Amino acid sequence: MLSGCFATPQSSSSKPVVNSDIREIDLMPMGSNKYNLLIRGNVFSKHSDLRQQFTQEVEGVCTNNYEILELKIEEITDAGYKKPLLQGSFVCN
């Protein structure tokens, strides 16, 4: 297995990325303290790990005062493999 070939994605949190199965963290500012956040795992990722990473990212941006507006988990198929994707939006209060 080629575990050293993938870089750890950039995180907004001061905490380390939950695990090496997290492949992408994409934070998109939407204006007025509102953000959209996408977290993609690999075939070994658990939904709970993606949720934990989502919370870490939100707290890294907003500290403790935030509201999650939407959160959904999907699976995408890439090269015949199902990979979990968590996407959500939040606002810092």
Summary of the structure (lengths in Angstrom):
residues: 93
radius of gyration: 13.3
end to end distance: 43.6
largest distance: 43.7
contacts: 250
relative contact order: 0.24
helix: 20%
strand: 46%
